[in-house]
Amino acid sequence: MDVHGRIREILAETIREELAPDQQQLSTEDLIKALRRRGIIDDVMKELNFVTDNVDQELPSSPKQPVCFTDRQSTLLKKTNIDPTRRYLYLQVLGGKAFLEHLQEPEPLPGQVCSTFTLCLHFRNQRFRSKPVPCACEPDFHDGFLLEVHRESLGDGTRMADSTTMLSISDPIHMVLIKTDIFGETTLVASYFLEWRSVLGSENGVTNLTVELMGVGTESKVAVGILNIKLEMYPALNQTLSQEVVNTQLALERQKTAEKERLFLVYAKQWWREYLQIRPSHSSRLVKIFAQDENGINRPVCSYVKPLRAGRLLDTPRQAARFVNVLGYERAPVIGGGGKQEQWCTLLAFLCRNKGDCEDHANLLCSLLLGYGLEAFVCVGTKAKGVPHAWVMTCGTDGTITFWESLTGHRYIHKSTNPDEPPVAEQPKPLYPYRTVGCVFNHQMFLGNCQPSDSVEVCVFDLNDESKWKPMSEEAIKSVCAPGATTSLPPFPPLCASTIDASVTSNEIEMQLRLLVSEHRKDLGLTTVWEDQLSYLLSPALASYEFERTTSISAGNEEFQDAIRRAVPDGHTFKGFPIHFVYRNARRAFATCLRSPFCEEIICCRGDQVRLAVRVRVFTYPESACAVWIMFACENIF
């Protein structure tokens, strides 16, 4: 409605018209009268929807934990419950400047597809996303986010937080800036932790901040742009703290965190010395105690994992593995040659970008499996040709060791080979791609492999045997990795439901593919006849393939084959080609399909009475990740 703009115009007009030379100021009542006269207040009241919720009426004091998420693809306004007994922080992003990489970017024409910036926020279990704005040197961010500030402990969950209580809430607001190009590819531009508590010491509970965003990875020391941010407390604070009190609290927290991190570093060095004393060759093993995040900050690897519950978004551990597998895989970008650039991402940066390296996938899968009550660990080691890799391992109560490949969703049972057995004895051939393992860790434990060989084949995964696995002190890990242990640890965000409509998206991709196939055949001088019934009959096969990927159980194939036999007339042949993608770009998928000789044979099929069919089925997962199954088929006289 642009209410702010209309109010500004009317107030300016009122001041010009009604302020007599002898009058120094207009009262608030005069201004409200002017707004009412011009119908602004009535218009606003008509637009407001007051929703009464029976549950809230019955339980007025029940502590709510909202997960708010606004997405660019959502056209419906979501209902927001504003609890008058709670305290809120209103964060406004009032534009950006100095995004110098986009200095030469031309103004996008109306309706033209252009690269966009999207700002994602996470604060105390609440997530938000800004409207996408065109990439520019001064991007036009104008968004407001209402963040609930509450304490869950000490019985304060139902009381409005006062200044002192809020000062003790050390969670920062994690802001992640994502760039989406015209092809839908996402890039992580910046990741920033906003210290919001300065607002507690500002006059009227309002403060304006200029936030300088730094780049990520190798560019973490280079500024990428500036955001103007306004913070405001609702309802207004009865008493504000002095800026000195706020600064003292923040300084104490930083000091405490630095001391804990220093002590852990001293302990880690001592542990490493002891580990090398066992066997000097251990220095070449992949024992990773610290890893750099997207901001170039070294953090203990155990802090990247934490039990994560998916609520009702994922039902089983195997479904969780499938979800992690459909998130895109991308190695950290490196400028120039010289091997792999190492960058482990915080969970919010990984989820917002919707893709990451093998370590990001392994950390997320391990966190989800821990949430399901399994004993899960991330393993760091190598694959074939000595390529560093990370995967997940679960230990069953019966001693069964299962490896989970987070990039593919495959599971492997590990059976240790005994190197001391005579060569005559038949040894199980491993199916997994892993060669060596240097260490395993989760949120509470870190263990270095100190067996004579670090080859996965001969490793015994009895983690309680200190002659095989050297543990770190659980107390030491807890001092820096337990939730709330230090203020430098980013809290884990909750997962968000998909905003993709599977049916609509499936139809769109299918129509685009039909058009691409028809154009391709026309270029070859061929006509195209589509068989709608045959296309429909391909659906069960695609559903069956996805079910098999999720559960490792094959089902429904007999009915599909029977239906195809009935649909294809005598004297005709049927050929089908299924393929799977984790992106929704029809043109890119079609180009990939044409590279398969078998698929090209179907698409370019020649002969009498050639009938073509294509079916697309999109399966949605949390965070708008999706598995896209496409099947091309043709029938013709042989």
C-alpha positions as CSV (number, residue, x, y, z in Angstrom):
1,M,0.0,0.0,0.0
2,D,3.0,2.3,0.5
3,V,1.4,3.7,3.6
4,H,4.7,5.4,4.7
5,G,4.9,7.3,1.4
6,R,1.3,8.5,1.5
7,I,1.6,9.6,5.1
8,R,4.7,11.6,4.4
9,E,3.0,13.4,1.4
10,I,-0.1,14.3,3.5
11,L,2.0,15.5,6.5
12,A,4.1,17.7,4.2
13,E,1.0,19.1,2.6
14,T,-0.7,19.7,6.0
15,I,2.3,21.5,7.3
16,R,2.4,23.8,4.2
17,E,-1.3,24.5,4.2
18,E,-2.2,24.7,7.9
19,L,0.8,26.0,9.7
20,A,0.1,29.7,10.1
21,P,3.1,32.0,10.4
22,D,2.4,32.7,14.1
23,Q,2.1,29.0,14.9
24,Q,5.3,27.2,15.7
25,Q,4.1,23.6,15.6
26,L,1.2,21.3,14.9
27,S,0.0,18.9,17.5
28,T,-0.2,15.1,17.0
29,E,-4.0,15.4,17.0
30,D,-4.0,17.9,14.1
31,L,-1.9,15.5,12.0
32,I,-4.1,12.5,12.8
33,K,-7.1,14.6,11.9
34,A,-5.5,15.4,8.5
35,L,-4.8,11.7,7.9
36,R,-8.4,10.7,8.9
37,R,-9.8,13.4,6.6
38,R,-8.0,12.0,3.6
39,G,-9.1,8.4,4.3
40,I,-5.6,7.0,5.1
41,I,-6.6,5.5,8.5
42,D,-9.7,3.9,7.0
43,D,-7.7,2.4,4.2
44,V,-5.2,0.9,6.6
45,M,-7.9,-0.5,8.9
46,K,-9.6,-2.2,5.9
47,E,-6.2,-3.9,5.0
48,L,-5.6,-5.2,8.5
49,N,-6.7,-8.8,9.2
50,F,-7.2,-9.7,12.9
51,V,-7.0,-13.4,13.3
52,T,-8.2,-14.9,16.6
53,D,-6.7,-18.2,17.4
54,N,-8.7,-20.5,19.8
55,V,-5.6,-22.2,21.1
56,D,-4.0,-19.0,22.1
57,Q,-7.2,-17.9,23.9
58,E,-7.3,-21.0,25.9
59,L,-3.5,-20.9,26.7
60,P,-2.7,-17.2,26.8
61,S,0.6,-17.7,28.6
62,S,1.9,-20.7,26.6
63,P,5.5,-19.9,25.5
64,K,5.5,-19.8,21.7
65,Q,8.7,-20.3,19.6
66,P,7.9,-18.9,16.2
67,V,9.8,-19.9,13.1
68,C,9.2,-17.1,10.7
69,F,10.2,-17.4,7.1
70,T,9.3,-15.1,4.3
71,D,10.2,-16.2,0.8
72,R,10.2,-14.5,-2.5
73,Q,8.2,-17.3,-4.1
74,S,5.4,-16.9,-1.6
75,T,2.6,-14.6,-2.8
76,L,0.3,-15.3,0.1
77,L,0.7,-13.2,3.2
78,K,1.4,-15.4,6.1
79,K,-0.4,-14.9,9.4
80,T,1.9,-13.5,12.1
81,N,0.9,-13.9,15.7
82,I,2.2,-10.9,17.6
83,D,2.0,-11.6,21.3
84,P,1.5,-8.3,23.3
85,T,3.2,-9.9,26.3
86,R,6.5,-10.5,24.4
87,R,9.3,-8.2,23.6
88,Y,10.3,-7.7,19.9
89,L,13.3,-6.3,18.1
90,Y,12.4,-4.7,14.8
91,L,15.3,-4.8,12.4
92,Q,15.0,-2.7,9.3
93,V,17.4,-2.9,6.4
94,L,17.4,0.6,4.8
95,G,19.4,0.0,1.6
96,G,23.0,-0.9,0.8
97,K,26.0,0.9,-0.7
98,A,29.5,0.5,-1.9
99,F,28.9,-3.0,-3.5
100,L,31.7,-2.0,-5.9
101,E,31.7,-5.3,-7.8
102,H,28.4,-4.1,-9.3
103,L,29.5,-0.6,-10.1
104,Q,29.1,-1.1,-13.9
105,E,25.8,-3.1,-13.6
106,P,23.2,-1.5,-15.9
107,E,19.7,-0.7,-14.6
108,P,17.5,-3.7,-15.2
109,L,14.6,-3.0,-17.6
110,P,11.1,-3.7,-16.4
111,G,10.4,-7.5,-16.7
112,Q,14.0,-8.2,-17.5
113,V,15.6,-11.2,-15.6
114,C,18.6,-10.0,-13.7
115,S,21.0,-11.1,-10.9
116,T,19.6,-10.5,-7.4
117,F,20.7,-10.2,-3.8
118,T,18.7,-11.9,-1.0
119,L,19.4,-11.4,2.7
120,C,18.7,-14.3,5.0
121,L,18.5,-13.9,8.8
122,H,18.5,-16.3,11.7
123,F,17.9,-15.3,15.4
124,R,17.0,-17.7,18.2
125,N,15.1,-20.3,16.2
126,Q,13.5,-17.7,13.9
127,R,14.4,-17.4,10.2
128,F,13.6,-14.6,7.7
129,R,14.4,-13.9,4.1
130,S,14.3,-10.5,2.4
131,K,12.6,-9.8,-1.0
132,P,15.2,-10.3,-3.8
133,V,16.6,-7.0,-5.1
134,P,18.5,-6.4,-8.3
135,C,22.3,-6.5,-7.9
136,A,23.6,-2.9,-7.9
137,C,26.3,-0.8,-6.4
138,E,23.6,0.6,-4.1
139,P,21.1,-2.3,-3.8
140,D,17.6,-1.2,-2.9
141,F,17.0,-3.2,0.3
142,H,13.9,-2.0,2.2
143,D,12.8,-4.8,4.5
144,G,11.7,-5.0,8.1
145,F,11.9,-8.2,10.2
146,L,10.2,-8.6,13.6
147,L,12.4,-10.7,15.8
148,E,11.0,-12.1,19.1
149,V,13.4,-11.8,22.0
150,H,12.7,-14.3,24.8
151,R,14.3,-16.4,27.4
152,E,13.5,-20.1,27.6
153,S,15.2,-20.9,30.9
154,L,14.7,-19.9,34.6
155,G,10.9,-19.9,34.2
156,D,11.1,-16.6,32.2
157,G,9.6,-18.0,29.0
158,T,6.2,-16.4,29.6
159,R,7.4,-13.0,30.9
160,M,8.3,-10.0,28.8
161,A,12.0,-9.7,28.7
162,D,13.4,-6.6,30.4
163,S,16.7,-4.8,29.6
164,T,18.8,-6.8,32.0
165,T,17.4,-10.1,30.8
166,M,18.0,-9.2,27.1
167,L,21.6,-8.1,27.9
168,S,22.3,-11.7,29.0
169,I,21.0,-13.1,25.6
170,S,24.3,-13.4,23.8
171,D,22.9,-14.9,20.5
172,P,23.9,-12.7,17.6
173,I,21.7,-12.1,14.5
174,H,23.3,-14.2,11.7
175,M,22.9,-12.4,8.4
176,V,23.8,-14.2,5.1
177,L,23.8,-12.4,1.8
178,I,23.2,-14.6,-1.3
179,K,23.5,-13.7,-4.9
180,T,21.3,-15.5,-7.5
181,D,22.3,-15.2,-11.1
182,I,20.0,-15.2,-14.1
183,F,20.3,-19.0,-14.4
184,G,19.2,-19.5,-10.8
185,E,22.8,-20.4,-9.5
186,T,23.5,-19.1,-6.0
187,T,26.7,-17.7,-4.6
188,L,27.5,-16.9,-1.0
189,V,28.5,-13.2,-0.9
190,A,28.9,-12.5,2.8
191,S,28.1,-13.9,6.3
192,Y,27.9,-11.5,9.2
193,F,27.1,-11.8,12.9
194,L,25.3,-8.7,14.1
195,E,25.7,-7.7,17.8
196,W,22.2,-6.2,18.4
197,R,22.5,-5.4,22.1
198,S,23.8,-1.9,21.5
199,V,20.1,-0.9,21.1
200,L,19.6,-1.6,24.8
201,G,21.8,1.4,25.7
202,S,20.5,3.8,23.1
203,E,18.0,6.6,23.7
204,N,14.4,5.6,23.1
205,G,15.4,2.0,22.3
206,V,16.3,3.0,18.7
207,T,19.7,2.8,17.0
208,N,21.1,3.1,13.5
209,L,24.1,1.0,12.5
210,T,26.3,0.8,9.4
211,V,27.4,-2.8,8.8
212,E,30.4,-3.5,6.7
213,L,30.1,-6.9,5.0
214,M,33.3,-8.8,4.3
215,G,33.7,-11.4,1.6
216,V,34.0,-15.1,2.1
217,G,36.8,-17.7,1.9
218,T,40.0,-16.3,0.3
219,E,38.3,-12.8,0.2
220,S,37.3,-12.7,3.9
221,K,39.6,-9.6,4.4
222,V,38.0,-7.7,1.5
223,A,34.9,-5.6,2.1
224,V,32.0,-6.4,-0.4
225,G,29.5,-3.7,0.6
226,I,27.8,-1.8,3.4
227,L,24.2,-2.2,4.8
228,N,22.3,0.5,6.7
229,I,20.4,-1.1,9.5
230,K,18.0,0.4,12.1
231,L,17.2,-1.5,15.3
232,E,14.1,-0.7,17.4
233,M,12.6,-2.4,20.5
234,Y,8.9,-3.0,20.7
235,P,7.2,-2.3,23.1
236,A,9.6,0.6,24.0
237,L,11.9,-0.2,27.0
238,N,10.8,1.3,30.4
239,Q,14.4,1.8,31.3
240,T,17.4,1.8,29.0
241,L,20.8,0.7,30.2
242,S,23.7,3.0,30.1
243,Q,26.0,2.4,27.1
244,E,28.8,1.8,29.5
245,V,27.0,-1.2,31.1
246,V,26.3,-2.7,27.7
247,N,29.9,-2.3,26.5
248,T,31.2,-3.8,29.8
249,Q,29.0,-6.8,29.4
250,L,30.1,-7.4,25.7
251,A,33.8,-6.9,26.7
252,L,33.5,-9.4,29.5
253,E,31.9,-12.0,27.2
254,R,34.6,-11.5,24.6
255,Q,37.3,-11.9,27.3
256,K,35.7,-15.1,28.6
257,T,35.4,-16.6,25.1
258,A,39.0,-15.7,24.2
259,E,40.2,-17.3,27.4
260,K,38.2,-20.6,26.8
261,E,39.5,-20.7,23.2
262,R,43.1,-20.1,24.4
263,L,42.9,-22.9,26.9
264,F,41.4,-25.3,24.3
265,L,44.2,-24.4,21.9
266,V,46.8,-25.2,24.5
267,Y,45.1,-28.5,25.2
268,A,44.8,-29.4,21.5
269,K,48.6,-28.7,21.0
270,Q,49.4,-31.0,23.9
271,W,47.0,-33.7,22.6
272,W,48.7,-33.5,19.1
273,R,52.2,-33.9,20.6
274,E,51.1,-37.0,22.5
275,Y,49.4,-38.3,19.3
276,L,52.7,-37.9,17.3
277,Q,54.7,-39.7,20.1
278,I,52.6,-42.9,19.5
279,R,53.9,-43.1,15.9
280,P,55.8,-40.4,14.0
281,S,54.0,-41.4,10.8
282,H,50.8,-40.0,12.3
283,S,51.9,-36.5,11.1
284,S,50.7,-37.5,7.6
285,R,47.2,-38.6,8.7
286,L,44.2,-36.5,8.2
287,V,43.5,-35.5,11.8
288,K,41.6,-32.3,11.6
289,I,41.0,-30.6,15.0
290,F,40.2,-27.1,13.6
291,A,38.6,-26.0,10.3
292,Q,38.1,-22.5,8.8
293,D,34.6,-21.3,8.3
294,E,33.4,-19.0,5.4
295,N,34.8,-15.9,7.3
296,G,38.2,-17.5,7.5
297,I,37.9,-18.1,11.3
298,N,39.4,-21.3,12.7
299,R,36.9,-23.2,14.8
300,P,37.0,-26.7,16.5
301,V,35.5,-29.2,14.1
302,C,33.2,-30.4,16.9
303,S,31.4,-27.1,16.8
304,Y,30.1,-27.8,13.2
305,V,28.0,-30.6,14.4
306,K,25.0,-30.6,16.8
307,P,21.9,-32.8,17.2
308,L,19.4,-31.3,14.8
309,R,15.7,-32.2,14.8
310,A,13.8,-31.7,11.5
311,G,10.4,-31.5,13.2
312,R,7.8,-32.9,10.8
313,L,9.8,-32.1,7.7
314,L,11.7,-35.4,7.5
315,D,10.4,-38.7,8.9
316,T,13.3,-41.1,8.9
317,P,17.1,-41.1,9.0
318,R,17.2,-42.4,5.4
319,Q,14.9,-39.6,4.2
320,A,17.3,-37.2,6.0
321,A,20.2,-38.7,4.0
322,R,18.2,-38.3,0.8
323,F,17.5,-34.6,1.7
324,V,21.2,-33.9,2.3
325,N,22.1,-35.7,-1.0
326,V,19.8,-33.5,-3.1
327,L,21.5,-30.3,-1.8
328,G,23.9,-29.3,-4.4
329,Y,27.6,-30.2,-4.3
330,E,30.2,-27.5,-5.0
331,R,33.8,-27.3,-4.0
332,A,34.9,-24.0,-2.4
333,P,36.0,-21.6,-5.2
334,V,39.7,-21.1,-5.5
335,I,41.5,-18.3,-7.4
336,G,44.3,-19.8,-9.5
337,G,45.5,-23.4,-9.2
338,G,47.2,-25.2,-6.4
339,G,44.8,-27.7,-5.1
340,K,41.6,-27.6,-2.9
341,Q,40.6,-24.4,-1.1
342,E,39.4,-25.4,2.3
343,Q,36.2,-23.8,3.6
344,W,33.7,-25.4,6.0
345,C,30.4,-23.4,6.1
346,T,28.2,-22.5,9.0
347,L,24.8,-24.3,8.7
348,L,22.9,-21.1,7.7
349,A,25.3,-20.2,4.9
350,F,25.1,-23.8,3.6
351,L,21.3,-24.0,3.7
352,C,20.7,-20.5,2.2
353,R,23.1,-21.2,-0.7
354,N,21.5,-24.7,-1.1
355,K,24.9,-26.2,-2.0
356,G,28.3,-26.8,-0.4
357,D,31.4,-29.1,-0.2
358,C,31.5,-32.7,1.1
359,E,32.3,-31.5,4.7
360,D,29.1,-29.3,4.8
361,H,27.0,-32.3,3.6
362,A,28.6,-34.6,6.1
363,N,28.2,-32.2,9.1
364,L,24.5,-31.7,8.3
365,L,23.8,-35.4,7.8
366,C,25.6,-36.2,11.1
367,S,23.6,-33.5,12.9
368,L,20.3,-34.9,11.6
369,L,21.3,-38.5,12.4
370,L,22.2,-37.4,16.0
371,G,18.8,-35.7,16.2
372,Y,17.2,-39.1,15.3
373,G,19.0,-40.6,18.3
374,L,21.7,-42.5,16.4
375,E,25.4,-42.6,17.5
376,A,26.8,-40.7,14.5
377,F,30.2,-39.3,13.7
378,V,31.8,-37.4,10.8
379,C,34.8,-39.3,9.4
380,V,37.7,-37.4,7.9
381,G,40.0,-39.3,5.5
382,T,40.6,-39.9,1.8
383,K,39.0,-41.5,-1.2
384,A,40.8,-43.0,-4.2
385,K,43.9,-41.3,-5.4
386,G,44.3,-39.7,-1.9
387,V,41.6,-37.1,-2.4
388,P,40.6,-35.7,1.0
389,H,36.9,-36.5,1.9
390,A,34.4,-36.5,4.7
391,W,31.5,-39.0,5.3
392,V,29.3,-40.1,8.1
393,M,29.5,-43.2,10.2
394,T,26.9,-44.7,12.6
395,C,27.6,-47.3,15.3
396,G,24.8,-49.7,16.1
397,T,24.1,-51.1,19.5
398,D,25.1,-54.5,18.2
399,G,28.4,-53.2,17.0
400,T,27.4,-52.8,13.3
401,I,29.3,-50.0,11.6
402,T,27.5,-48.2,8.8
403,F,29.0,-45.6,6.5
404,W,26.7,-43.0,5.0
405,E,27.9,-41.1,1.9
406,S,26.3,-37.7,2.2
407,L,26.8,-36.7,-1.4
408,T,25.0,-39.8,-2.9
409,G,22.8,-41.1,0.0
410,H,24.4,-44.5,-0.3
411,R,24.9,-46.7,2.8
412,Y,27.6,-49.3,3.3
413,I,28.1,-51.8,6.0
414,H,31.8,-51.9,7.1
415,K,33.3,-55.3,7.8
416,S,36.9,-55.1,9.0
417,T,39.5,-57.2,7.2
418,N,42.0,-58.9,9.5
419,P,45.5,-58.4,8.0
420,D,46.9,-61.2,10.2
421,E,44.7,-63.9,8.6
422,P,46.3,-66.3,6.2
423,P,46.1,-65.3,2.5
424,V,43.9,-68.3,1.8
425,A,41.1,-66.9,3.9
426,E,38.5,-65.1,1.7
427,Q,38.4,-61.4,2.7
428,P,35.2,-59.3,2.0
429,K,35.8,-56.8,-0.8
430,P,34.8,-53.4,0.3
431,L,32.1,-51.7,-1.7
432,Y,32.7,-48.2,-0.2
433,P,34.9,-45.7,-2.0
434,Y,36.9,-44.7,1.2
435,R,40.6,-45.5,1.5
436,T,41.9,-44.0,4.7
437,V,40.4,-42.5,7.9
438,G,42.4,-40.1,10.1
439,C,39.8,-39.0,12.7
440,V,36.2,-39.2,13.7
441,F,34.2,-36.6,15.6
442,N,30.7,-35.4,16.7
443,H,29.5,-32.6,19.0
444,Q,30.9,-34.3,22.1
445,M,33.8,-36.5,21.0
446,F,37.0,-36.3,18.9
447,L,39.1,-39.4,18.3
448,G,42.3,-39.7,16.3
449,N,43.0,-43.0,14.6
450,C,46.2,-44.5,16.1
451,Q,46.0,-48.0,14.6
452,P,49.1,-49.2,12.8
453,S,47.4,-48.6,9.4
454,D,44.9,-45.9,8.7
455,S,43.4,-47.9,5.8
456,V,39.6,-48.1,6.2
457,E,39.6,-51.8,5.2
458,V,41.6,-52.9,8.2
459,C,40.4,-50.4,10.7
460,V,38.5,-51.6,13.8
461,F,35.9,-49.0,14.8
462,D,35.8,-49.9,18.5
463,L,35.9,-46.3,19.6
464,N,36.2,-47.2,23.3
465,D,39.5,-49.0,22.7
466,E,42.1,-46.2,23.5
467,S,44.9,-48.3,21.9
468,K,43.1,-47.9,18.5
469,W,41.5,-44.5,18.9
470,K,43.1,-41.6,20.9
471,P,40.2,-39.5,22.4
472,M,40.2,-35.9,23.3
473,S,38.9,-34.9,26.7
474,E,35.1,-34.5,26.5
475,E,35.3,-31.7,29.1
476,A,37.7,-29.8,26.9
477,I,35.4,-30.1,23.9
478,K,32.4,-29.1,25.9
479,S,34.2,-26.0,27.1
480,V,34.2,-24.5,23.6
481,C,31.5,-26.5,21.7
482,A,28.6,-26.9,24.0
483,P,25.6,-24.6,23.2
484,G,26.2,-21.3,24.9
485,A,29.7,-22.2,25.9
486,T,31.2,-19.3,24.0
487,T,29.7,-16.3,22.2
488,S,31.6,-17.0,19.1
489,L,29.7,-20.1,18.2
490,P,26.9,-19.6,15.7
491,P,23.6,-21.1,16.9
492,F,22.1,-23.8,14.6
493,P,19.0,-22.6,12.6
494,P,15.9,-24.7,12.2
495,L,15.1,-26.3,8.9
496,C,12.3,-24.6,6.8
497,A,9.6,-26.3,4.8
498,S,9.8,-26.2,1.0
499,T,8.1,-23.3,-0.8
500,I,8.1,-25.1,-4.1
501,D,4.7,-26.4,-5.4
502,A,5.7,-29.9,-6.7
503,S,2.8,-30.3,-9.2
504,V,3.1,-26.8,-10.7
505,T,6.9,-27.1,-11.0
506,S,6.6,-30.6,-12.6
507,N,4.2,-29.2,-15.2
508,E,6.3,-26.2,-16.0
509,I,9.5,-28.2,-16.6
510,E,7.5,-30.8,-18.6
511,M,6.0,-28.1,-20.9
512,Q,9.5,-26.5,-21.4
513,L,11.0,-29.9,-22.3
514,R,8.2,-30.7,-24.8
515,L,9.0,-27.4,-26.5
516,L,12.8,-28.0,-26.5
517,V,12.3,-31.5,-27.9
518,S,9.9,-30.3,-30.7
519,E,12.4,-27.5,-31.6
520,H,15.3,-29.9,-31.7
521,R,13.5,-32.4,-33.9
522,K,12.3,-29.5,-36.2
523,D,15.9,-28.5,-36.7
524,L,16.6,-32.2,-37.8
525,G,13.6,-32.0,-40.2
526,L,11.4,-34.3,-38.0
527,T,7.9,-33.9,-36.9
528,T,6.8,-34.5,-33.3
529,V,3.7,-36.3,-32.1
530,W,3.2,-36.5,-28.3
531,E,1.4,-39.4,-26.7
532,D,-0.2,-38.0,-23.5
533,Q,-1.5,-41.4,-22.2
534,L,2.0,-42.9,-22.5
535,S,3.5,-39.8,-20.7
536,Y,1.0,-40.4,-17.8
537,L,2.0,-44.1,-17.6
538,L,5.6,-43.1,-16.9
539,S,4.6,-41.5,-13.5
540,P,4.7,-44.7,-11.4
541,A,8.2,-45.5,-12.6
542,L,9.5,-42.1,-11.5
543,A,7.8,-42.4,-8.1
544,S,9.3,-45.9,-7.7
545,Y,12.8,-44.6,-8.5
546,E,12.6,-41.9,-5.8
547,F,11.2,-44.3,-3.3
548,E,14.1,-46.6,-4.0
549,R,16.6,-43.8,-3.5
550,T,15.0,-42.9,-0.2
551,T,14.4,-46.3,1.3
552,S,16.8,-48.7,-0.7
553,I,13.6,-50.8,-1.4
554,S,12.4,-51.3,-5.0
555,A,8.6,-51.4,-5.4
556,G,5.9,-51.0,-8.0
557,N,8.0,-52.0,-11.0
558,E,5.7,-54.9,-12.0
559,E,2.6,-52.7,-12.4
560,F,4.6,-50.2,-14.5
561,Q,5.9,-52.9,-16.9
562,D,2.4,-54.4,-17.2
563,A,0.9,-51.0,-18.1
564,I,3.5,-50.3,-20.7
565,R,3.0,-53.8,-22.3
566,R,-0.7,-53.1,-22.6
567,A,-0.2,-49.5,-23.9
568,V,2.3,-50.4,-26.7
569,P,0.5,-52.1,-29.7
570,D,1.9,-55.3,-31.2
571,G,4.6,-54.8,-33.7
572,H,5.8,-51.6,-31.9
573,T,8.9,-51.1,-29.6
574,F,9.1,-49.0,-26.5
575,K,12.2,-47.3,-25.3
576,G,12.5,-45.3,-22.1
577,F,15.3,-43.3,-20.5
578,P,15.0,-42.0,-16.9
579,I,17.4,-39.4,-15.5
580,H,17.7,-37.5,-12.2
581,F,18.7,-33.9,-11.4
582,V,18.9,-31.7,-8.3
583,Y,18.1,-28.5,-10.2
584,R,15.0,-27.1,-12.0
585,N,16.6,-25.6,-15.1
586,A,14.9,-27.4,-18.0
587,R,17.3,-26.2,-20.7
588,R,20.4,-27.3,-18.7
589,A,18.7,-30.7,-18.0
590,F,17.9,-31.1,-21.8
591,A,21.5,-30.3,-22.8
592,T,22.7,-33.0,-20.3
593,C,20.2,-35.5,-21.6
594,L,21.4,-35.0,-25.2
595,R,24.9,-36.0,-24.2
596,S,23.6,-39.6,-23.5
597,P,23.6,-41.6,-26.7
598,F,20.6,-43.6,-25.5
599,C,18.6,-40.5,-24.7
600,E,19.5,-38.9,-28.0
601,E,18.4,-42.0,-29.8
602,I,14.9,-41.6,-28.2
603,I,14.6,-37.8,-28.8
604,C,15.8,-38.1,-32.4
605,C,13.9,-41.3,-33.2
606,R,13.0,-41.7,-36.9
607,G,10.4,-44.0,-38.5
608,D,6.7,-44.6,-39.1
609,Q,4.2,-43.8,-36.4
610,V,6.8,-42.4,-33.9
611,R,5.1,-41.3,-30.7
612,L,7.1,-39.5,-28.0
613,A,6.4,-39.1,-24.3
614,V,8.1,-37.2,-21.5
615,R,7.2,-37.1,-17.8
616,V,8.7,-34.9,-15.1
617,R,8.2,-35.5,-11.4
618,V,9.6,-33.1,-8.8
619,F,10.0,-34.3,-5.2
620,T,10.3,-31.5,-2.7
621,Y,12.4,-31.5,0.4
622,P,13.1,-28.9,3.2
623,E,14.9,-25.7,2.3
624,S,13.3,-25.9,-1.2
625,A,15.8,-28.6,-2.2
626,C,14.3,-31.0,-4.8
627,A,14.9,-34.2,-6.7
628,V,13.8,-33.9,-10.3
629,W,13.1,-37.1,-12.2
630,I,12.7,-36.9,-16.0
631,M,11.8,-39.8,-18.3
632,F,11.8,-39.6,-22.1
633,A,10.2,-42.5,-24.0
634,C,9.1,-43.3,-27.6
635,E,7.2,-46.0,-29.3
636,N,7.5,-46.9,-33.0
637,I,7.1,-49.7,-35.5
638,F,10.2,-52.0,-35.5
